[in-house]
C-alpha cells in the first residue's frame, strides 16, 4: 500500500472526519494490543524451546522447515522417537501414509481414521509446499508427483518423506541432514523401467516397437 499513499491521501481528503478518526484509532489500538499479546506468547514459546534448541536446529536443516515449523512439529510429536519403532510407525500415526489424502489439515481416504494431528498435518503440508520451491530432493519429489498425480498426492508423499527424515534426525542425535539433491532421481532411475514406460507409450499411440542394442 505504500506506493499508493498519494492516491489514498487524495481519496480521504474531505471524506475523513472525527468519527472516522475515532473508529480508526480503536482499530489501531486493538491491533497494537494483539501485537503485544503475540510478542508475549513468542517469548513464552522461545523459553519453552530452550531445552529443545538442538532438535529445532536439526529439523531446521530440512528444506521447507524453518524454526517455527520445527517448533510445531516437536510440540506435536516430541523428541523421544522410542514411541515409534520405525519411521513408518510415525508416518502411520500421523496419517501421512499411502492411501490417505490430505487437504487443509483434514485427512480422507483409506486408513484416514485414527490418531492423526491437524496441526502436524498443516506444518508438514506447508513444509512440502515450501520445499517444492527448492532445488532439493524433496523439492524434486514434490514436483515429479505433482506432474503425475496432482498436488494433494504430492503433499502427502512429500510430507511422509519429511517425517521419515525427522524420525531419523530425532532418533539419532548425532545425525545431520544430508540432501540427496534434485538430480537423485535421474541418477537412480531404473533403465529397465524407463524402457518399459517408453515402449508402452509408443504402443498406446499405435506403434509396434522393436528394440535393438546400439552398436
VENSUL-V988079 format. One record per backbone hydrogen bond with DSSP energy under -1.0 kcal/mol. CO is the residue of the C=O (numbers start at 1). NH is the residue of the N-H. E is the energy in kcal/mol with one decimal. If there is no record, write none. Layout:
BEGIN
[[CO | NH | E] [CO | NH | E]]
END
This chain:
BEGIN
[[1 | 4 | -1.6] [2 | 5 | -1.5] [4 | 8 | -2.5] [5 | 9 | -2.8] [6 | 10 | -2.0] [7 | 11 | -2.2] [8 | 12 | -2.2] [9 | 13 | -1.4] [12 | 15 | -2.7] [17 | 21 | -2.0] [18 | 22 | -2.5] [19 | 23 | -2.2] [20 | 24 | -2.7] [21 | 25 | -2.4] [22 | 26 | -2.0] [23 | 27 | -2.3] [24 | 28 | -2.6] [25 | 29 | -2.1] [26 | 30 | -2.3] [27 | 31 | -2.3] [28 | 32 | -2.5] [29 | 33 | -2.2] [30 | 34 | -2.4] [31 | 35 | -2.6] [32 | 36 | -2.0] [33 | 37 | -2.2] [34 | 38 | -2.6] [35 | 39 | -2.1] [36 | 40 | -1.9] [37 | 41 | -2.5] [38 | 42 | -2.8] [39 | 43 | -1.9] [40 | 44 | -2.0] [41 | 45 | -2.8] [42 | 46 | -2.6] [43 | 47 | -2.0] [44 | 48 | -2.3] [45 | 49 | -1.6] [49 | 52 | -1.6] [50 | 53 | -1.5] [52 | 56 | -2.6] [53 | 57 | -2.3] [54 | 58 | -2.0] [55 | 59 | -2.3] [56 | 60 | -2.0] [58 | 61 | -1.1] [59 | 62 | -1.6] [62 | 65 | -2.1] [66 | 70 | -2.6] [67 | 71 | -2.0] [68 | 72 | -2.1] [69 | 73 | -2.6] [70 | 74 | -2.4] [71 | 75 | -2.2] [72 | 76 | -1.6] [73 | 77 | -2.5] [74 | 78 | -2.1] [79 | 81 | -1.0] [81 | 84 | -1.4] [86 | 90 | -1.4] [87 | 91 | -2.4] [88 | 92 | -2.3] [89 | 93 | -2.5] [90 | 94 | -2.4] [91 | 96 | -3.0] [93 | 116 | -2.3] [97 | 100 | -1.5] [101 | 108 | -2.9] [103 | 106 | -2.1] [106 | 103 | -2.4] [108 | 101 | -3.4] [109 | 112 | -1.6] [117 | 121 | -2.8] [118 | 122 | -2.3] [119 | 123 | -2.1] [120 | 124 | -2.7] [121 | 125 | -2.5] [122 | 126 | -2.5] [123 | 127 | -2.0] [124 | 128 | -2.4] [125 | 129 | -2.1] [126 | 130 | -2.4] [127 | 131 | -2.7] [128 | 132 | -1.5] [130 | 133 | -1.2] [131 | 134 | -2.2] [134 | 136 | -1.4] [136 | 140 | -2.6] [137 | 141 | -2.4] [138 | 142 | -2.3] [139 | 143 | -2.1] [140 | 144 | -2.6] [141 | 145 | -2.2] [142 | 146 | -2.3] [143 | 147 | -2.0] [144 | 148 | -1.4] [145 | 149 | -3.7] [146 | 150 | -1.3] [150 | 154 | -1.6] [151 | 155 | -2.4] [152 | 156 | -1.9] [153 | 157 | -2.6] [154 | 158 | -2.8] [155 | 159 | -2.5] [156 | 160 | -2.3] [157 | 161 | -2.2] [158 | 162 | -2.3] [159 | 163 | -2.1] [160 | 164 | -2.1] [161 | 165 | -1.9] [162 | 166 | -2.6] [163 | 167 | -2.8] [164 | 168 | -1.9] [165 | 169 | -2.5] [166 | 170 | -2.5] [167 | 171 | -2.3] [168 | 172 | -1.9] [172 | 175 | -2.8] [181 | 184 | -1.6] [183 | 187 | -2.1] [184 | 188 | -1.8] [190 | 194 | -2.6] [191 | 195 | -2.3] [192 | 196 | -2.4] [193 | 197 | -2.2] [194 | 198 | -2.1] [195 | 199 | -2.3] [196 | 200 | -2.5] [197 | 201 | -2.1] [198 | 202 | -2.3] [199 | 203 | -2.7] [200 | 204 | -2.1] [202 | 207 | -2.1] [203 | 206 | -1.6]]
END
